[in-house]
Amino acid sequence: MRWLELTVEVDVEAVEPVSEIFGRLGRGAAVRPMRLIRDPNDELSAREDPSAPYEITAHLPEDAAAPAAVEATERALWHLQAFGLRPVGELRVRSVEESDWAEAWKRDYRPQRIGRVVIVPSWLEEPIAPQEVALRLDPGMAFGTGLHPTTRGCLALLQAITPMPSRVLDVGSGSGILALAALRLGAQRADCLDTDPVAVEATLANAAANGLADQVIATAGTLSSQPAGEPYPLVLANLVAAVLIELAEPLARHVAPGGTLLASGIIEGRADEVLAALASAGFVVDERLDDGEWVSLRMIRA
């Protein structure tokens, strides 16, 4: 059997949304930094250079459905530009022979620890300490697998909220990772919203895989201008800067007075714009985390 290998170079701002698009192909998405920065004091240590492009690769069967899948992927990549993201390169497609790649890509993934939250791929086993909580999540299913700085920032800020509120709203839920982490940390119910039906399916599948299906409601759609019921004590919004600015007022209406908003997906160059929009909507900064070029915010609604 032959496969199509899809590859695209993207700016750091587009890594996670492009990974989500590639994840729809059903075989996971591998992300590779194009340049590493070596530690001059430790020749074995290196970190990603966020100023360089990243290469994202996915595979799909070379069958009758492949042309439509490639076309849909190209269209989705083009639509990303509507969010004002920095450039996404041209999609490259090549035919490859079947080999051990289907299993080989898994070797690059390891359990991820972000504070007390441990993200474990389904094919691995990992010891969990008494103070830790585990989430079973596979890379590439949808937006947010715990590897990107935006997701890590949200998870770090989330763990500092004590006590965890009983009700949570996750706007742009992607894989559902933030909502599921909130449930593991003590929330009782999570309402999840995403414009992409594939992300909604991923959220529900991940909730079931983690034994949390009865505590999650996931819906396809956009955030309404007014909440249908009581506002939430905690709203999670790992989006992009342009969307956070656009949704600042609706987000404020969905957060209860004194409640918390976690906002991320903010490239550093647009942080001031996002902060201004959220402040105008009535939010006050409680904590800011910077991770490379990314900013995550915990904000309180005044």
Rosetta silent file (secondary structure, phi, psi, omega in degrees, C-alpha in Angstrom):
SEQUENCE: MRWLELTVEVDVEAVEPVSEIFGRLGRGAAVRPMRLIRDPNDELSAREDPSAPYEITAHLPEDAAAPAAVEATERALWHLQAFGLRPVGELRVRSVEESDWAEAWKRDYRPQRIGRVVIVPSWLEEPIAPQEVALRLDPGMAFGTGLHPTTRGCLALLQAITPMPSRVLDVGSGSGILALAALRLGAQRADCLDTDPVAVEATLANAAANGLADQVIATAGTLSSQPAGEPYPLVLANLVAAVLIELAEPLARHVAPGGTLLASGIIEGRADEVLAALASAGFVVDERLDDGEWVSLRMIRA
SCORE:     score description
SCORE:     0.000 S_00000001
   1 L     0.000  142.590  177.719    0.000    0.000    0.000 S_00000001
   2 E  -107.291  155.378 -177.325    1.163    3.528   -0.770 S_00000001
   3 E  -128.209  155.121  171.124    0.622    6.634    1.318 S_00000001
   4 E   -99.599  129.088  176.793    0.564   10.356    0.708 S_00000001
   5 E  -101.555  120.389  179.997    2.884   12.393    2.884 S_00000001
   6 E  -106.166  128.128 -177.710    1.650   15.947    3.494 S_00000001
   7 E  -136.039  141.650  176.034    4.161   18.494    4.769 S_00000001
   8 E  -146.831  142.703  173.098    3.978   22.232    5.403 S_00000001
   9 E   -95.674  134.856 -176.825    6.305   24.787    6.985 S_00000001
  10 E  -137.454  158.834  171.410    4.615   27.206    9.377 S_00000001
  11 L   -72.854  158.586 -177.987    5.426   30.016   11.757 S_00000001
  12 H   -55.452  -33.120 -178.056    5.346   29.203   15.463 S_00000001
  13 H   -63.958  -26.172 -174.287    1.966   30.974   15.797 S_00000001
  14 H  -100.638    1.868 -174.448    0.343   28.477   13.433 S_00000001
  15 H   -57.416  -50.947 -173.314    1.819   25.230   14.798 S_00000001
  16 H   -73.338  -44.659  176.953   -1.141   24.117   16.862 S_00000001
  17 H   -62.765  -35.332  177.364   -4.007   25.065   14.488 S_00000001
  18 H   -69.299  -37.453  176.112   -2.177   23.441   11.560 S_00000001
  19 H   -60.924  -37.137  177.836   -1.566   20.330   13.708 S_00000001
  20 H   -64.571  -43.032  178.831   -5.299   20.230   14.354 S_00000001
  21 H   -62.090  -45.846  179.087   -6.042   20.383   10.615 S_00000001
  22 H   -65.896  -31.597  179.168   -3.561   17.598    9.902 S_00000001
  23 H   -61.701  -23.542  178.624   -5.003   15.600   12.784 S_00000001
  24 L   -66.305  -19.051 -179.667   -8.271   15.311   10.840 S_00000001
  25 L   -72.762  -12.190  169.858   -6.473   12.983    8.426 S_00000001
  26 L    90.260    3.065 -178.290   -6.603   10.353   11.161 S_00000001
  27 L  -123.293   17.702  179.954   -2.945    9.363   11.451 S_00000001
  28 L    80.153  164.406  179.104   -1.587   11.987   13.814 S_00000001
  29 L  -130.247  128.959  178.269    0.612   14.953   13.015 S_00000001
  30 E   -98.884  131.967 -178.299    4.351   15.118   13.652 S_00000001
  31 E  -113.436  128.420 -178.394    5.844   18.537   14.481 S_00000001
  32 E  -130.323  121.991  175.073    9.548   19.212   13.933 S_00000001
  33 E   -67.310  140.095 -177.982   11.363   22.468   14.718 S_00000001
  34 L   -80.413  -17.769  179.628   13.508   23.580   11.780 S_00000001
  35 L  -148.491  139.292  177.069   16.236   24.968   14.010 S_00000001
  36 E  -111.946  150.496  175.860   17.489   24.247   17.530 S_00000001
  37 E  -104.879  119.387 -179.276   19.388   26.538   19.869 S_00000001
  38 E   -81.461  142.882  174.627   22.302   24.803   21.556 S_00000001
  39 E   -82.766  116.807 -177.378   23.176   25.494   25.159 S_00000001
  40 L   -63.240  -19.314 -179.412   26.820   26.673   25.140 S_00000001
  41 L   -95.313   -4.813 -178.694   27.250   25.265   28.636 S_00000001
  42 E  -150.470  100.483 -173.677   25.778   21.853   27.825 S_00000001
  43 E   -66.497  -16.330  179.487   26.499   20.363   24.408 S_00000001
  44 E   -91.484   -5.718 -176.003   23.800   17.738   24.906 S_00000001
  45 E  -104.460  138.528  176.908   21.087   20.297   25.610 S_00000001
  46 E  -152.553  153.672  176.836   19.078   22.133   22.977 S_00000001
  47 E  -133.866  161.969 -179.473   15.755   23.907   22.740 S_00000001
  48 E   -66.624  143.239  173.841   13.482   24.932   19.902 S_00000001
  49 L   -94.629  104.604 -175.241   14.159   28.262   18.214 S_00000001
  50 L   -69.485  -10.915  177.573   10.691   29.905   18.087 S_00000001
  51 L   -83.363  -11.971 -179.809   11.878   32.435   15.512 S_00000001
  52 L   -96.253  159.179  177.646   12.465   29.647   12.952 S_00000001
  53 L   -67.556  162.599  172.214    9.748   27.780   11.010 S_00000001
  54 E  -116.211  149.320  177.483    8.343   24.438   12.107 S_00000001
  55 E  -110.041  127.032 -179.272    7.644   21.523    9.772 S_00000001
  56 E  -117.210  132.526 -174.686    4.402   19.588   10.244 S_00000001
  57 E  -131.034  142.359  174.078    3.851   16.238    8.539 S_00000001
  58 E  -143.767  163.644 -179.665    0.922   13.832    8.265 S_00000001
  59 E  -129.116  147.916  172.848    0.101   10.730    6.215 S_00000001
  60 E  -145.072  153.520 -178.653   -3.051    9.397    4.601 S_00000001
  61 E   -60.628  139.859  177.294   -3.758    6.360    2.409 S_00000001
  62 L   -86.104   81.609 -177.986   -3.223    6.967   -1.308 S_00000001
  63 L  -130.663 -166.514 -175.678   -6.691    5.826   -2.363 S_00000001
  64 L   -65.083  -25.140 -179.124   -9.752    7.203   -4.125 S_00000001
  65 L   -85.074  -10.646 -173.613  -10.564    9.487   -1.184 S_00000001
  66 H   -62.042  -45.090 -178.779   -7.081   11.028   -1.047 S_00000001
  67 H   -57.728  -40.985  179.298   -7.562   13.861   -3.607 S_00000001
  68 H   -66.360  -38.045  179.094  -10.587   15.214   -1.743 S_00000001
  69 H   -65.859  -40.781  178.273   -8.729   15.011    1.571 S_00000001
  70 H   -64.954  -43.384  179.521   -5.762   16.911    0.155 S_00000001
  71 H   -62.000  -42.860  179.111   -8.050   19.566   -1.324 S_00000001
  72 H   -64.014  -37.546  178.500   -9.898   19.978    1.992 S_00000001
  73 H   -65.852  -44.970  177.702   -6.571   20.300    3.808 S_00000001
  74 H   -59.562  -41.634 -179.654   -5.348   22.968    1.381 S_00000001
  75 H   -65.649  -42.366  179.501   -8.606   24.869    1.813 S_00000001
  76 H   -64.588  -39.077  177.868   -8.425   24.696    5.614 S_00000001
  77 H   -64.332  -39.739  178.721   -4.823   25.957    5.573 S_00000001
  78 H   -63.596  -40.877 -178.079   -5.864   28.865    3.363 S_00000001
  79 H   -66.856  -23.302  178.186   -8.722   29.769    5.711 S_00000001
  80 H   -57.898  -29.954 -178.043   -6.304   30.025    8.632 S_00000001
  81 H   -63.163  -20.923  178.801   -5.080   33.307    7.173 S_00000001
  82 H   -64.814  -20.954  178.813   -8.461   34.837    8.064 S_00000001
  83 H   -87.405    4.698  177.975   -7.354   34.753   11.713 S_00000001
  84 L    74.422   20.505  178.526   -4.392   37.003   10.941 S_00000001
  85 L   -70.003  154.507  175.543   -1.822   34.292   11.651 S_00000001
  86 L   -69.692  166.714 -161.516    1.679   34.739   10.349 S_00000001
  87 L   -54.397  141.588  169.640    2.487   32.895    7.092 S_00000001
  88 E  -110.090  128.200 -175.245    1.651   29.254    6.469 S_00000001
  89 L   -72.489 -179.742  179.740    3.770   27.746    3.693 S_00000001
  90 L   -75.204  137.396  178.318    2.689   25.821    0.626 S_00000001
  91 L   -70.577  127.502  177.497    1.412   22.297    1.215 S_00000001
  92 E  -107.321  133.347 -177.036    3.829   19.700   -0.186 S_00000001
  93 E  -128.061  130.962  175.349    2.479   16.270   -1.123 S_00000001
  94 E  -143.310  152.955 -179.973    4.470   13.194   -2.109 S_00000001
  95 E   -89.024  134.996 -179.635    3.759    9.499   -2.485 S_00000001
  96 E  -132.798  151.861  176.308    5.650    7.117   -0.173 S_00000001
  97 E   -75.047  148.932  176.494    5.828    3.358    0.224 S_00000001
  98 L   -64.965  134.264  177.498    4.298    1.800    3.297 S_00000001
  99 L  -145.122 -153.714 -178.979    6.939    1.200    5.941 S_00000001
 100 L   -88.707   15.750 -177.656    7.130    1.279    9.680 S_00000001
 101 H   -61.548  -32.245 -175.509    6.308    5.024    9.806 S_00000001
 102 H   -59.596  -29.974  175.486    2.817    4.285   11.143 S_00000001
 103 H  -100.270  -28.310 -175.388    4.385    3.084   14.375 S_00000001
 104 H   -62.203  -35.613 -177.282    7.653    4.995   14.181 S_00000001
 105 H   -64.382  -25.039 -179.790    6.019    8.396   14.703 S_00000001
 106 H   -68.933  -24.315 -177.099    4.768    7.220   18.067 S_00000001
 107 H   -65.777  -20.137 -179.419    8.320    6.795   19.337 S_00000001
 108 H   -80.698   -8.684 -176.343    8.742   10.561   19.426 S_00000001
 109 L  -104.307  137.335  178.159    5.962   10.981   21.989 S_00000001
 110 L  -132.184  158.734  173.267    6.386   10.590   25.707 S_00000001
 111 L   -53.443  138.647 -177.963    4.105   11.315   28.650 S_00000001
 112 E  -109.232  126.802  176.796    4.033   15.076   29.225 S_00000001
 113 E  -106.514  119.045  173.925    4.092   16.510   32.747 S_00000001
 114 E  -120.860   96.794 -173.424    2.764   20.018   33.213 S_00000001
 115 L    63.659 -124.677 -179.714    2.757   20.545   36.957 S_00000001
 116 L   -88.484   -7.773 -177.561    0.493   17.869   38.436 S_00000001
 117 E   -90.436  126.916  179.868   -1.176   17.049   35.113 S_00000001
 118 E  -116.450  119.296 -179.532    0.309   14.079   33.227 S_00000001
 119 E   -98.928  117.407 -172.500   -0.738   13.590   29.595 S_00000001
 120 E  -118.462  119.217  173.829   -0.273    9.948   28.608 S_00000001
 121 L   -60.045  152.450 -172.217   -0.705    8.621   25.014 S_00000001
 122 L   -64.279  -23.856 -175.765   -2.995    5.603   24.823 S_00000001
 123 L   -90.145    1.771 -178.748   -0.204    3.205   23.787 S_00000001
 124 L  -116.789  155.973  170.571    1.991    3.973   26.825 S_00000001
 125 L  -114.475  143.534 -177.053    1.826    3.210   30.519 S_00000001
 126 L  -145.732  129.544  175.419    3.145    5.721   33.033 S_00000001
 127 L   -63.985  136.572 -179.300    3.394    5.649   36.842 S_00000001
 128 L  -116.201  122.408 -179.790    1.259    8.428   38.370 S_00000001
 129 L   -70.522  158.681 -177.357    2.266    9.910   41.722 S_00000001
 130 L   -56.141  -34.472 -177.949   -0.421   10.424   44.399 S_00000001
 131 L   -85.050   -4.554 -177.178   -0.474   14.197   43.850 S_00000001
 132 L   -95.674  159.678  172.857   -0.704   13.873   40.060 S_00000001
 133 E  -126.254  141.096 -174.889   -3.717   13.471   37.768 S_00000001
 134 E  -109.631  144.394  172.151   -3.530   11.637   34.438 S_00000001
 135 E  -126.244  130.003  175.167   -5.220   12.313   31.114 S_00000001
 136 E   -89.062  110.737 -179.495   -5.239    9.788   28.282 S_00000001
 137 L  -144.113  133.633  177.109   -4.791   11.802   25.087 S_00000001
 138 L   -97.961  141.453  178.369   -3.276   10.911   21.738 S_00000001
 139 L   -63.315  147.592  172.139   -1.384   13.503   19.682 S_00000001
 140 L    86.416   -3.113 -178.024   -3.002   14.811   16.533 S_00000001
 141 L   -70.213  -41.347  178.954   -6.638   14.211   17.444 S_00000001
 142 L  -170.245  178.093 -176.547   -7.527   17.898   17.611 S_00000001
 143 L   -53.794  113.711  173.664   -6.335   21.299   18.711 S_00000001
 144 L   105.653   95.900  176.571   -4.463   20.921   22.004 S_00000001
 145 L  -124.723   14.184  175.886   -2.440   17.931   23.114 S_00000001
 146 L    88.033   -2.472 -177.320   -0.422   19.510   25.897 S_00000001
 147 L   -94.002  -25.593 -174.448    2.743   19.987   23.845 S_00000001
 148 L   -83.507  147.644  179.948    2.247   23.554   22.676 S_00000001
 149 H   -56.812  -31.739  179.691    3.174   26.533   24.926 S_00000001
 150 H   -65.101  -42.804  179.764   -0.418   27.824   24.809 S_00000001
 151 H   -69.695  -42.406  177.936   -1.770   24.573   26.235 S_00000001
 152 H   -60.443  -41.823  179.865    1.025   24.295   28.793 S_00000001
 153 H   -61.629  -45.223  178.708    0.381   27.861   29.911 S_00000001
 154 H   -62.406  -42.809 -179.573   -3.317   27.226   30.415 S_00000001
 155 H   -64.728  -37.737  177.915   -2.656   24.015   32.330 S_00000001
 156 H   -65.700  -45.441 -179.986   -0.161   25.759   34.606 S_00000001
 157 H   -67.087  -35.613 -178.827   -2.558   28.624   35.345 S_00000001
 158 H   -62.114  -39.554 -175.601   -5.454   26.212   35.808 S_00000001
 159 H   -69.585  -16.298  178.931   -3.672   24.299   38.570 S_00000001
 160 L   -85.952   -3.127  179.937   -3.288   27.453   40.656 S_00000001
 161 L   -86.924  113.891  178.254   -7.076   27.870   40.934 S_00000001
 162 L  -138.570  135.057   -9.080   -8.226   26.599   44.322 S_00000001
 163 L   -72.396  157.615  177.316  -10.788   25.476   44.994 S_00000001
 164 L   -70.069  128.222  178.644  -11.660   24.424   41.463 S_00000001
 165 L   -61.044  157.100 -177.438  -15.154   25.697   40.552 S_00000001
 166 L   -75.934  -29.064 -176.813  -17.832   23.090   39.958 S_00000001
 167 E  -118.148  137.138 -177.480  -18.806   24.428   36.491 S_00000001
 168 E  -135.583  140.535  171.531  -16.446   25.204   33.610 S_00000001
 169 E  -114.599  127.282  178.942  -16.941   26.506   30.074 S_00000001
 170 E  -112.213  108.994 -177.778  -14.272   25.648   27.493 S_00000001
 171 E   -95.827  122.318 -173.424  -14.501   27.889   24.407 S_00000001
 172 L    74.155   55.613 -166.978  -12.624   26.440   21.435 S_00000001
 173 L   -69.898  -25.941 -179.314  -12.207   23.136   23.228 S_00000001
 174 L    58.890 -118.936  179.026  -10.233   21.303   20.518 S_00000001
 175 L   -76.865  -10.456 -176.582   -9.283   17.964   22.035 S_00000001
 176 L    86.452    8.325 -172.610  -11.002   18.906   25.295 S_00000001
 177 H   -58.498  -41.640 -176.845   -7.719   18.790   27.199 S_00000001
 178 H   -70.583  -42.765  178.581   -8.362   21.885   29.329 S_00000001
 179 H   -62.711  -43.579 -179.575  -11.901   20.906   30.256 S_00000001
 180 H   -65.897  -37.982  176.721  -10.817   17.360   31.113 S_00000001
 181 H   -63.517  -40.969  178.045   -7.930   18.673   33.211 S_00000001
 182 H   -60.744  -40.101  177.561  -10.356   20.928   35.104 S_00000001
 183 H   -65.397  -42.489  178.067  -12.544   17.907   35.831 S_00000001
 184 H   -62.661  -30.490 -177.213   -9.561   15.896   37.038 S_00000001
 185 L   -89.521    3.643  171.786   -8.631   18.824   39.301 S_00000001
 186 L   129.493  -11.119  176.457  -12.050   18.963   40.935 S_00000001
 187 L   -66.783  156.904 -178.223  -14.675   20.471   38.617 S_00000001
 188 L  -105.146  -25.239 -178.119  -17.946   18.547   38.336 S_00000001
 189 E  -147.629  140.964  177.088  -19.176   19.603   34.896 S_00000001
 190 E  -129.536  122.760  172.317  -17.588   20.980   31.737 S_00000001
 191 E   -98.114  124.981 -174.528  -19.492   22.574   28.864 S_00000001
 192 E  -117.191  139.651 -176.703  -17.343   22.570   25.710 S_00000001
 193 E  -135.120  132.003  176.607  -17.841   24.633   22.584 S_00000001
 194 E  -150.802  144.911  179.256  -15.972   24.516   19.272 S_00000001
 195 L   -73.600  -16.957 -175.612  -16.753   25.682   15.750 S_00000001
 196 L   -99.926  116.353  178.238  -15.282   22.461   14.330 S_00000001
 197 H   -58.105  -30.989  178.098  -17.484   19.335   14.561 S_00000001
 198 H   -63.341  -40.003  177.871  -14.328   17.190   14.396 S_00000001
 199 H   -65.439  -38.175  177.786  -13.071   18.866   17.574 S_00000001
 200 H   -61.541  -44.834  177.505  -16.422   18.219   19.252 S_00000001
 201 H   -61.358  -40.220  179.492  -16.137   14.532   18.362 S_00000001
 202 H   -65.021  -42.057  178.328  -12.577   14.483   19.708 S_00000001
 203 H   -58.854  -47.161 -178.765  -13.660   16.110   22.972 S_00000001
 204 H   -65.993  -39.800  178.989  -16.410   13.533   23.478 S_00000001
 205 H   -65.249  -41.981  179.781  -14.114   10.641   22.555 S_00000001
 206 H   -68.982  -35.938  175.890  -11.418   11.839   24.940 S_00000001
 207 H   -61.698  -43.501  179.042  -13.962   12.346   27.709 S_00000001
 208 H   -65.119  -41.466 -178.993  -15.133    8.752   27.253 S_00000001
 209 H   -63.832  -24.298 -179.594  -11.557    7.449   27.159 S_00000001
 210 L  -102.240   10.208  179.035  -10.923    9.134   30.496 S_00000001
 211 L    68.586   27.965 -176.210  -14.145    7.963   32.141 S_00000001
 212 L  -119.544   15.092 -173.575  -15.556   11.499   32.174 S_00000001
 213 H   -58.704  -35.709 -176.977  -18.269   11.229   29.520 S_00000001
 214 H   -77.491   -3.303  179.900  -21.103   11.882   31.955 S_00000001
 215 H  -110.595    3.301 -175.285  -19.510   15.167   33.063 S_00000001
 216 E  -123.099  132.141  169.355  -18.935   16.689   29.604 S_00000001
 217 E  -119.628  121.616 -178.268  -21.327   18.360   27.188 S_00000001
 218 E  -119.919  132.941 -174.801  -19.717   19.310   23.866 S_00000001
 219 E  -133.077  142.777  174.217  -21.456   21.416   21.222 S_00000001
 220 E   -88.846  128.296  179.140  -20.517   22.677   17.764 S_00000001
 221 L   157.344 -175.901  179.215  -21.017   26.407   17.397 S_00000001
 222 L  -106.800  162.612  179.579  -19.809   29.867   18.330 S_00000001
 223 L   -68.409  127.622  179.440  -19.972   31.696   21.635 S_00000001
 224 L   -72.710  160.359 -179.944  -23.335   33.443   22.004 S_00000001
 225 L   -69.048  -26.274  178.827  -23.513   37.116   22.866 S_00000001
 226 L  -133.793  144.341  177.222  -25.300   36.241   26.126 S_00000001
 227 L   -68.179  145.072  179.628  -25.137   33.095   28.288 S_00000001
 228 L   -71.917  -27.084  179.827  -28.196   30.848   28.112 S_00000001
 229 L  -134.708 -143.933  179.012  -28.127   30.363   31.883 S_00000001
 230 L   -66.469  140.346  175.276  -26.020   31.393   34.842 S_00000001
 231 L   -64.456  163.127 -172.037  -22.559   32.702   33.951 S_00000001
 232 E   -95.399  143.758  173.956  -19.619   30.442   34.743 S_00000001
 233 E   -71.783  -18.021  179.702  -17.140   30.803   37.601 S_00000001
 234 E  -146.350  126.380  175.534  -14.410   29.655   35.182 S_00000001
 235 E  -122.709  132.917  179.275  -14.101   30.068   31.406 S_00000001
 236 E  -108.045  130.418 -177.142  -11.237   28.580   29.389 S_00000001
 237 E  -142.522   82.361  175.604  -10.355   30.213   26.060 S_00000001
 238 E   -94.057   89.588 -171.312   -7.243   28.875   24.333 S_00000001
 239 L  -121.319 -133.816  169.559   -7.848   30.554   20.983 S_00000001
 240 L  -134.042  163.603 -172.751   -5.815   33.059   18.950 S_00000001
 241 H   -54.633  -47.667 -175.644   -5.315   36.778   19.547 S_00000001
 242 H   -60.437  -39.274 -178.550   -7.755   37.955   16.869 S_00000001
 243 H   -72.856  -39.316  177.118  -10.570   35.744   18.195 S_00000001
 244 H   -60.738  -40.710  178.554   -9.955   36.732   21.835 S_00000001
 245 H   -64.474  -44.648 -179.559  -10.203   40.401   20.843 S_00000001
 246 H   -64.001  -35.877 -174.693  -13.410   39.758   18.897 S_00000001
 247 L   -97.156    8.971 -174.786  -14.970   37.742   21.741 S_00000001
 248 H   -54.238  -49.220 -178.406  -13.841   39.938   24.656 S_00000001
 249 H   -67.529  -48.713  175.949  -17.331   41.255   25.454 S_00000001
 250 H   -59.049  -37.991  177.059  -19.173   37.920   25.039 S_00000001
 251 H   -60.594  -42.025 -179.939  -16.520   36.210   27.171 S_00000001
 252 H   -61.699  -36.787 -179.484  -17.075   38.794   29.903 S_00000001
 253 H   -71.518  -23.702  179.784  -20.816   38.087   29.870 S_00000001
 254 H   -88.766  -10.210  178.240  -20.167   34.362   30.287 S_00000001
 255 E   -99.419  128.070  179.080  -17.860   34.823   33.299 S_00000001
 256 E   -65.324  150.622  175.313  -19.572   35.407   36.641 S_00000001
 257 E   -53.881  130.185 -175.608  -18.563   38.532   38.615 S_00000001
 258 E    81.858   -2.887 -179.683  -15.377   37.621   40.464 S_00000001
 259 E   -80.636  178.388 -171.027  -14.963   34.623   38.176 S_00000001
 260 E  -118.207  139.607  170.627  -11.877   33.627   36.227 S_00000001
 261 E  -117.936  126.259  169.230  -10.966   33.643   32.543 S_00000001
 262 E  -100.804  118.283 -177.763   -7.958   31.705   31.256 S_00000001
 263 E  -120.865  130.814  179.656   -6.974   33.199   27.905 S_00000001
 264 E  -150.409 -171.576 -171.379   -4.184   31.876   25.714 S_00000001
 265 E    81.852   22.722 -172.706   -3.098   31.337   22.123 S_00000001
 266 E  -102.996  113.791  173.976   -1.673   34.870   22.247 S_00000001
 267 E   -70.795  141.114 -170.096    1.447   35.599   20.239 S_00000001
 268 H   -55.349  -36.050 -177.992    3.628   38.025   22.214 S_00000001
 269 H   -65.865  -16.187  179.568    3.435   40.754   19.587 S_00000001
 270 H  -112.613    7.932 -176.767   -0.338   40.996   20.017 S_00000001
 271 H   -60.394  -41.215 -178.722   -0.494   40.620   23.791 S_00000001
 272 H   -63.065  -37.895  177.870   -1.068   44.338   24.390 S_00000001
 273 H   -64.168  -44.229 -179.789   -4.047   44.328   22.020 S_00000001
 274 H   -64.994  -45.033  179.278   -5.606   41.353   23.772 S_00000001
 275 H   -59.683  -41.457 -179.943   -4.974   42.829   27.206 S_00000001
 276 H   -64.531  -43.430 -179.752   -6.572   46.123   26.162 S_00000001
 277 H   -64.900  -42.835 -179.472   -9.663   44.388   24.753 S_00000001
 278 H   -71.180  -36.463  176.156  -10.140   42.204   27.828 S_00000001
 279 H   -63.988  -41.250  178.709   -9.545   45.108   30.209 S_00000001
 280 H   -63.380  -29.461  179.111  -12.150   47.145   28.339 S_00000001
 281 L   -82.375   -5.084  175.379  -14.579   44.233   28.791 S_00000001
 282 L   109.159   15.487  179.620  -14.037   44.315   32.562 S_00000001
 283 E   -99.404  147.478  176.764  -11.194   41.870   33.216 S_00000001
 284 E  -120.843  135.428 -178.310   -8.223   42.455   35.512 S_00000001
 285 E   -68.189  128.242  174.925   -4.954   40.525   35.133 S_00000001
 286 E  -101.306  -40.194  176.234   -4.336   38.058   37.944 S_00000001
 287 E  -156.839  145.301  176.665   -1.292   36.315   36.443 S_00000001
 288 E  -125.532  132.803  175.825    0.614   36.345   33.156 S_00000001
 289 E  -117.419  131.029  176.061    2.842   33.530   31.886 S_00000001
 290 E  -112.430  128.580  179.143    5.290   34.022   29.031 S_00000001
 291 E  -132.554   97.489 -174.522    6.663   30.958   27.220 S_00000001
 292 L    64.139 -122.840  179.946    8.885   31.938   24.316 S_00000001
 293 L   -91.656    8.103 -173.789    6.725   33.995   21.975 S_00000001
 294 E  -111.293  146.961 -179.229    3.488   32.942   23.656 S_00000001
 295 E  -125.742  134.945  173.599    1.473   34.577   26.420 S_00000001
 296 E  -123.727  141.941 -173.192   -1.160   32.986   28.678 S_00000001
 297 E  -127.888  138.504  164.411   -3.346   35.007   31.024 S_00000001
 298 E  -110.601  122.108 -174.137   -5.435   34.342   34.119 S_00000001
 299 E  -128.266  148.529 -179.957   -7.872   37.206   34.490 S_00000001
 300 E  -109.817  134.574  175.524  -10.604   38.064   36.998 S_00000001
 301 E   -81.058  120.217 -177.538  -13.866   39.655   35.968 S_00000001
 302 L   -67.852    0.000    0.000  -14.330   42.761   38.102 S_00000001
